[in-house]
Amino acid sequence: MLLQPALRDDIPAICAIESLYPAYITVQPAEQHLAALDDPNTAYLVARDAVGNVAGYVIMAGRRSPHRIVELRRIAVRNPGERLGRPMLLEAMRRAFHEFGAHRLWLDVAIENERAQALYRSVGFRQEGILREAHYHNGSYSSLLLMSMLEQEYKELESKEQT
């Protein structure tokens, strides 16, 4: 598998990766990541390069939601040119629906982040709405696009891939 559970020692690398994208990701202190890493409702997953360094990470919340709603809270890669984002996203989706039993997988993405939006659409996420001026960065607010996928939509995508 591409993604494996993150270790406490991975948190500095996760912080370093998220600091590459301050316009799109709210940079959290390591202490917040460490606390979330211990939360059984949150999944911290990492992808490693050939020598074992963290090449990307995924954070999902709600894995024990009684409503079966899982949030893809964050997905980021160290080097976008390595084309690791799509396989990480596909595996995160598989885990959400198969391992966590999600009925709904949702995310928000910066309205300016067209590259990420295109990726999410290409794997079947649908736009639900806009969270107006929901992200504050460098003295101004920007809006977030709300996207989701339902379990039935995921199953349909899976069955198309298998044929």
PyRosetta script that sets phi, psi and omega in degrees:
from pyrosetta import init, pose_from_sequence

init()
pose = pose_from_sequence("MLLQPALRDDIPAICAIESLYPAYITVQPAEQHLAALDDPNTAYLVARDAVGNVAGYVIMAGRRSPHRIVELRRIAVRNPGERLGRPMLLEAMRRAFHEFGAHRLWLDVAIENERAQALYRSVGFRQEGILREAHYHNGSYSSLLLMSMLEQEYKELESKEQT")
pose.set_psi(1, 145.6)
pose.set_omega(1, -179.9)
pose.set_phi(2, -71.2)
pose.set_psi(2, -43.4)
pose.set_omega(2, -176.8)
pose.set_phi(3, -98.5)
pose.set_psi(3, 140.0)
pose.set_omega(3, 176.3)
pose.set_phi(4, -135.8)
pose.set_psi(4, 157.3)
pose.set_omega(4, -179.7)
pose.set_phi(5, -57.3)
pose.set_psi(5, 137.2)
pose.set_omega(5, 177.9)
pose.set_phi(6, -72.2)
pose.set_psi(6, 150.8)
pose.set_omega(6, 176.1)
pose.set_phi(7, -106.0)
pose.set_psi(7, 161.2)
pose.set_omega(7, 177.5)
pose.set_phi(8, -57.1)
pose.set_psi(8, -35.5)
pose.set_omega(8, 179.4)
pose.set_phi(9, -68.2)
pose.set_psi(9, -13.6)
pose.set_omega(9, 179.2)
pose.set_phi(10, -82.9)
pose.set_psi(10, -14.2)
pose.set_omega(10, -174.4)
pose.set_phi(11, -59.3)
pose.set_psi(11, -43.0)
pose.set_omega(11, 177.1)
pose.set_phi(12, -58.4)
pose.set_psi(12, -38.5)
pose.set_omega(12, 178.3)
pose.set_phi(13, -68.4)
pose.set_psi(13, -38.7)
pose.set_omega(13, 176.9)
pose.set_phi(14, -62.2)
pose.set_psi(14, -44.7)
pose.set_omega(14, 177.7)
pose.set_phi(15, -61.7)
pose.set_psi(15, -40.3)
pose.set_omega(15, 179.9)
pose.set_phi(16, -64.2)
pose.set_psi(16, -41.0)
pose.set_omega(16, 179.7)
pose.set_phi(17, -67.4)
pose.set_psi(17, -45.1)
pose.set_omega(17, -178.2)
pose.set_phi(18, -66.7)
pose.set_psi(18, -26.3)
pose.set_omega(18, 178.5)
pose.set_phi(19, -71.4)
pose.set_psi(19, -11.9)
pose.set_omega(19, 176.2)
pose.set_phi(20, -73.4)
pose.set_psi(20, -17.6)
pose.set_omega(20, -172.3)
pose.set_phi(21, -128.3)
pose.set_psi(21, 52.0)
pose.set_omega(21, -174.2)
pose.set_phi(22, -63.1)
pose.set_psi(22, -24.3)
pose.set_omega(22, 179.0)
pose.set_phi(23, -73.4)
pose.set_psi(23, -21.3)
pose.set_omega(23, -175.4)
pose.set_phi(24, -113.5)
pose.set_psi(24, -24.5)
pose.set_omega(24, -175.9)
pose.set_phi(25, -123.9)
pose.set_psi(25, 131.1)
pose.set_omega(25, 173.3)
pose.set_phi(26, -73.2)
pose.set_psi(26, 116.3)
pose.set_omega(26, -177.9)
pose.set_phi(27, -73.4)
pose.set_psi(27, 123.7)
pose.set_omega(27, -179.1)
pose.set_phi(28, -105.3)
pose.set_psi(28, 145.9)
pose.set_omega(28, 174.1)
pose.set_phi(29, -65.2)
pose.set_psi(29, 153.4)
pose.set_omega(29, -179.4)
pose.set_phi(30, -55.3)
pose.set_psi(30, -36.0)
pose.set_omega(30, -178.8)
pose.set_phi(31, -60.3)
pose.set_psi(31, -38.6)
pose.set_omega(31, 178.9)
pose.set_phi(32, -67.5)
pose.set_psi(32, -41.1)
pose.set_omega(32, 177.3)
pose.set_phi(33, -63.2)
pose.set_psi(33, -42.8)
pose.set_omega(33, -179.6)
pose.set_phi(34, -62.2)
pose.set_psi(34, -41.1)
pose.set_omega(34, 178.4)
pose.set_phi(35, -64.9)
pose.set_psi(35, -42.9)
pose.set_omega(35, 179.7)
pose.set_phi(36, -67.4)
pose.set_psi(36, -33.8)
pose.set_omega(36, 178.9)
pose.set_phi(37, -60.2)
pose.set_psi(37, -32.3)
pose.set_omega(37, 180.0)
pose.set_phi(38, -84.8)
pose.set_psi(38, -5.8)
pose.set_omega(38, -178.0)
pose.set_phi(39, -81.4)
pose.set_psi(39, 119.2)
pose.set_omega(39, -178.1)
pose.set_phi(40, -67.0)
pose.set_psi(40, -13.4)
pose.set_omega(40, 178.1)
pose.set_phi(41, -85.5)
pose.set_psi(41, -7.9)
pose.set_omega(41, -176.2)
pose.set_phi(42, -116.8)
pose.set_psi(42, 138.7)
pose.set_omega(42, 177.1)
pose.set_phi(43, -111.9)
pose.set_psi(43, 123.6)
pose.set_omega(43, 173.3)
pose.set_phi(44, -109.1)
pose.set_psi(44, 119.4)
pose.set_omega(44, -177.7)
pose.set_phi(45, -127.3)
pose.set_psi(45, 144.4)
pose.set_omega(45, 179.3)
pose.set_phi(46, -128.1)
pose.set_psi(46, 151.9)
pose.set_omega(46, 169.1)
pose.set_phi(47, -109.5)
pose.set_psi(47, 138.9)
pose.set_omega(47, -177.5)
pose.set_phi(48, -113.4)
pose.set_psi(48, 149.9)
pose.set_omega(48, 175.5)
pose.set_phi(49, -82.3)
pose.set_psi(49, -174.6)
pose.set_omega(49, -174.2)
pose.set_phi(50, -61.4)
pose.set_psi(50, -26.1)
pose.set_omega(50, -179.5)
pose.set_phi(51, -102.3)
pose.set_psi(51, 7.7)
pose.set_omega(51, 174.5)
pose.set_phi(52, 95.2)
pose.set_psi(52, 1.8)
pose.set_omega(52, 177.4)
pose.set_phi(53, -77.9)
pose.set_psi(53, 152.4)
pose.set_omega(53, 178.4)
pose.set_phi(54, -69.4)
pose.set_psi(54, 118.8)
pose.set_omega(54, 179.8)
pose.set_phi(55, -100.4)
pose.set_psi(55, -17.6)
pose.set_omega(55, 179.3)
pose.set_phi(56, -173.5)
pose.set_psi(56, 167.0)
pose.set_omega(56, 179.9)
pose.set_phi(57, -150.2)
pose.set_psi(57, 159.1)
pose.set_omega(57, 178.3)
pose.set_phi(58, -133.2)
pose.set_psi(58, 136.9)
pose.set_omega(58, 172.8)
pose.set_phi(59, -122.7)
pose.set_psi(59, 126.0)
pose.set_omega(59, 175.7)
pose.set_phi(60, -125.0)
pose.set_psi(60, 140.3)
pose.set_omega(60, 179.2)
pose.set_phi(61, -120.6)
pose.set_psi(61, 154.0)
pose.set_omega(61, 178.2)
pose.set_phi(62, 90.8)
pose.set_psi(62, 18.7)
pose.set_omega(62, -176.1)
pose.set_phi(63, -66.2)
pose.set_psi(63, -14.6)
pose.set_omega(63, 175.4)
pose.set_phi(64, -116.6)
pose.set_psi(64, 23.1)
pose.set_omega(64, -178.0)
pose.set_phi(65, -63.4)
pose.set_psi(65, 128.8)
pose.set_omega(65, 176.8)
pose.set_phi(66, -66.6)
pose.set_psi(66, -17.9)
pose.set_omega(66, 178.7)
pose.set_phi(67, -90.9)
pose.set_psi(67, -5.2)
pose.set_omega(67, -179.5)
pose.set_phi(68, 61.3)
pose.set_psi(68, 40.1)
pose.set_omega(68, 177.7)
pose.set_phi(69, -112.5)
pose.set_psi(69, 120.0)
pose.set_omega(69, -177.8)
pose.set_phi(70, -114.5)
pose.set_psi(70, 135.0)
pose.set_omega(70, 177.2)
pose.set_phi(71, -101.3)
pose.set_psi(71, 127.0)
pose.set_omega(71, 168.7)
pose.set_phi(72, -82.9)
pose.set_psi(72, 92.2)
pose.set_omega(72, -171.3)
pose.set_phi(73, -73.1)
pose.set_psi(73, -36.9)
pose.set_omega(73, -176.8)
pose.set_phi(74, -159.9)
pose.set_psi(74, 141.1)
pose.set_omega(74, 169.6)
pose.set_phi(75, -143.4)
pose.set_psi(75, 128.0)
pose.set_omega(75, -178.0)
pose.set_phi(76, -151.8)
pose.set_psi(76, 148.8)
pose.set_omega(76, 178.9)
pose.set_phi(77, -123.2)
pose.set_psi(77, 152.1)
pose.set_omega(77, 179.8)
pose.set_phi(78, -69.8)
pose.set_psi(78, -44.2)
pose.set_omega(78, -178.2)
pose.set_phi(79, -128.0)
pose.set_psi(79, 99.8)
pose.set_omega(79, -177.4)
pose.set_phi(80, -56.2)
pose.set_psi(80, -30.3)
pose.set_omega(80, -178.6)
pose.set_phi(81, -66.3)
pose.set_psi(81, -14.2)
pose.set_omega(81, -179.8)
pose.set_phi(82, -80.2)
pose.set_psi(82, -5.2)
pose.set_omega(82, 174.8)
pose.set_phi(83, 58.0)
pose.set_psi(83, 45.5)
pose.set_omega(83, 179.9)
pose.set_phi(84, -94.8)
pose.set_psi(84, -19.6)
pose.set_omega(84, -175.2)
pose.set_phi(85, -59.4)
pose.set_psi(85, -47.3)
pose.set_omega(85, -179.0)
pose.set_phi(86, -61.8)
pose.set_psi(86, -51.7)
pose.set_omega(86, 179.1)
pose.set_phi(87, -61.5)
pose.set_psi(87, -35.5)
pose.set_omega(87, 176.7)
pose.set_phi(88, -63.8)
pose.set_psi(88, -44.2)
pose.set_omega(88, -179.9)
pose.set_phi(89, -62.7)
pose.set_psi(89, -44.9)
pose.set_omega(89, -179.8)
pose.set_phi(90, -61.5)
pose.set_psi(90, -40.5)
pose.set_omega(90, 178.2)
pose.set_phi(91, -69.8)
pose.set_psi(91, -37.4)
pose.set_omega(91, 176.9)
pose.set_phi(92, -61.7)
pose.set_psi(92, -40.8)
pose.set_omega(92, 177.5)
pose.set_phi(93, -62.5)
pose.set_psi(93, -45.9)
pose.set_omega(93, 179.4)
pose.set_phi(94, -58.5)
pose.set_psi(94, -45.1)
pose.set_omega(94, 179.6)
pose.set_phi(95, -63.7)
pose.set_psi(95, -43.1)
pose.set_omega(95, -179.0)
pose.set_phi(96, -58.3)
pose.set_psi(96, -47.7)
pose.set_omega(96, -175.3)
pose.set_phi(97, -82.1)
pose.set_psi(97, -35.4)
pose.set_omega(97, -176.9)
pose.set_phi(98, -92.0)
pose.set_psi(98, -46.5)
pose.set_omega(98, -176.5)
pose.set_phi(99, -85.2)
pose.set_psi(99, -40.1)
pose.set_omega(99, -176.7)
pose.set_phi(100, -93.5)
pose.set_psi(100, -7.5)
pose.set_omega(100, 177.7)
pose.set_phi(101, 68.0)
pose.set_psi(101, 33.1)
pose.set_omega(101, -177.4)
pose.set_phi(102, -64.3)
pose.set_psi(102, 141.3)
pose.set_omega(102, 167.3)
pose.set_phi(103, -95.1)
pose.set_psi(103, -31.3)
pose.set_omega(103, -177.6)
pose.set_phi(104, -140.1)
pose.set_psi(104, 132.8)
pose.set_omega(104, 174.5)
pose.set_phi(105, -117.8)
pose.set_psi(105, 125.0)
pose.set_omega(105, -177.0)
pose.set_phi(106, -131.5)
pose.set_psi(106, 163.8)
pose.set_omega(106, 178.7)
pose.set_phi(107, -156.3)
pose.set_psi(107, 164.4)
pose.set_omega(107, 167.3)
pose.set_phi(108, -124.9)
pose.set_psi(108, 149.9)
pose.set_omega(108, -175.8)
pose.set_phi(109, -141.8)
pose.set_psi(109, 141.3)
pose.set_omega(109, 179.9)
pose.set_phi(110, -56.3)
pose.set_psi(110, 135.0)
pose.set_omega(110, -177.8)
pose.set_phi(111, -60.4)
pose.set_psi(111, -26.2)
pose.set_omega(111, 179.6)
pose.set_phi(112, -83.6)
pose.set_psi(112, -12.6)
pose.set_omega(112, -175.4)
pose.set_phi(113, -87.3)
pose.set_psi(113, 73.6)
pose.set_omega(113, -175.8)
pose.set_phi(114, -67.6)
pose.set_psi(114, -31.4)
pose.set_omega(114, 178.6)
pose.set_phi(115, -62.0)
pose.set_psi(115, -47.1)
pose.set_omega(115, 179.4)
pose.set_phi(116, -66.3)
pose.set_psi(116, -41.8)
pose.set_omega(116, 179.2)
pose.set_phi(117, -59.3)
pose.set_psi(117, -42.2)
pose.set_omega(117, 179.6)
pose.set_phi(118, -62.8)
pose.set_psi(118, -40.1)
pose.set_omega(118, 177.8)
pose.set_phi(119, -62.5)
pose.set_psi(119, -48.8)
pose.set_omega(119, -178.2)
pose.set_phi(120, -61.0)
pose.set_psi(120, -43.3)
pose.set_omega(120, 178.7)
pose.set_phi(121, -63.3)
pose.set_psi(121, -39.6)
pose.set_omega(121, -175.9)
pose.set_phi(122, -64.8)
pose.set_psi(122, -22.1)
pose.set_omega(122, 178.3)
pose.set_phi(123, -104.1)
pose.set_psi(123, 8.3)
pose.set_omega(123, 171.7)
pose.set_phi(124, 108.3)
pose.set_psi(124, 1.1)
pose.set_omega(124, 176.5)
pose.set_phi(125, -69.4)
pose.set_psi(125, 146.4)
pose.set_omega(125, 179.2)
pose.set_phi(126, -118.4)
pose.set_psi(126, 144.8)
pose.set_omega(126, 178.2)
pose.set_phi(127, -74.1)
pose.set_psi(127, 134.5)
pose.set_omega(127, 177.6)
pose.set_phi(128, -107.8)
pose.set_psi(128, -34.1)
pose.set_omega(128, -176.6)
pose.set_phi(129, 175.2)
pose.set_psi(129, -169.4)
pose.set_omega(129, -178.8)
pose.set_phi(130, -127.5)
pose.set_psi(130, 130.5)
pose.set_omega(130, 172.5)
pose.set_phi(131, -92.2)
pose.set_psi(131, 100.3)
pose.set_omega(131, -172.2)
pose.set_phi(132, -68.9)
pose.set_psi(132, 130.1)
pose.set_omega(132, 176.4)
pose.set_phi(133, 45.3)
pose.set_psi(133, 52.6)
pose.set_omega(133, -175.5)
pose.set_phi(134, -99.3)
pose.set_psi(134, -6.3)
pose.set_omega(134, -178.6)
pose.set_phi(135, -125.2)
pose.set_psi(135, 125.1)
pose.set_omega(135, -179.4)
pose.set_phi(136, -105.2)
pose.set_psi(136, 124.7)
pose.set_omega(136, -179.6)
pose.set_phi(137, -151.5)
pose.set_psi(137, 133.0)
pose.set_omega(137, 177.6)
pose.set_phi(138, 51.2)
pose.set_psi(138, 42.7)
pose.set_omega(138, 173.5)
pose.set_phi(139, 81.7)
pose.set_psi(139, 7.5)
pose.set_omega(139, 177.5)
pose.set_phi(140, -143.6)
pose.set_psi(140, 161.9)
pose.set_omega(140, -179.6)
pose.set_phi(141, -99.6)
pose.set_psi(141, 146.9)
pose.set_omega(141, 171.2)
pose.set_phi(142, -132.6)
pose.set_psi(142, 161.3)
pose.set_omega(142, -177.1)
pose.set_phi(143, -94.6)
pose.set_psi(143, 158.5)
pose.set_omega(143, 179.2)
pose.set_phi(144, -119.2)
pose.set_psi(144, 140.6)
pose.set_omega(144, 175.7)
pose.set_phi(145, -90.6)
pose.set_psi(145, 129.9)
pose.set_omega(145, 179.0)
pose.set_phi(146, -96.0)
pose.set_psi(146, 126.7)
pose.set_omega(146, -178.6)
pose.set_phi(147, -133.1)
pose.set_psi(147, 154.6)
pose.set_omega(147, 178.3)
pose.set_phi(148, -154.7)
pose.set_psi(148, 169.0)
pose.set_omega(148, 173.6)
pose.set_phi(149, -141.3)
pose.set_psi(149, 137.7)
pose.set_omega(149, 177.7)
pose.set_phi(150, -97.9)
pose.set_psi(150, 158.4)
pose.set_omega(150, -177.9)
pose.set_phi(151, -53.9)
pose.set_psi(151, -44.7)
pose.set_omega(151, -178.5)
pose.set_phi(152, -63.5)
pose.set_psi(152, -38.8)
pose.set_omega(152, 178.3)
pose.set_phi(153, -64.6)
pose.set_psi(153, -40.1)
pose.set_omega(153, 178.0)
pose.set_phi(154, -64.4)
pose.set_psi(154, -43.6)
pose.set_omega(154, 179.4)
pose.set_phi(155, -60.6)
pose.set_psi(155, -39.8)
pose.set_omega(155, 178.1)
pose.set_phi(156, -63.9)
pose.set_psi(156, -41.6)
pose.set_omega(156, 177.5)
pose.set_phi(157, -64.0)
pose.set_psi(157, -41.8)
pose.set_omega(157, 178.4)
pose.set_phi(158, -60.9)
pose.set_psi(158, -44.2)
pose.set_omega(158, -177.9)
pose.set_phi(159, -68.5)
pose.set_psi(159, -32.5)
pose.set_omega(159, 176.0)
pose.set_phi(160, -66.5)
pose.set_psi(160, -39.5)
pose.set_omega(160, 180.0)
pose.set_phi(161, -67.0)
pose.set_psi(161, -31.7)
pose.set_omega(161, -176.8)
pose.set_phi(162, -80.2)
pose.set_psi(162, -14.8)
pose.set_omega(162, -180.0)
pose.set_phi(163, -96.6)
pose.dump_pdb("model.pdb")
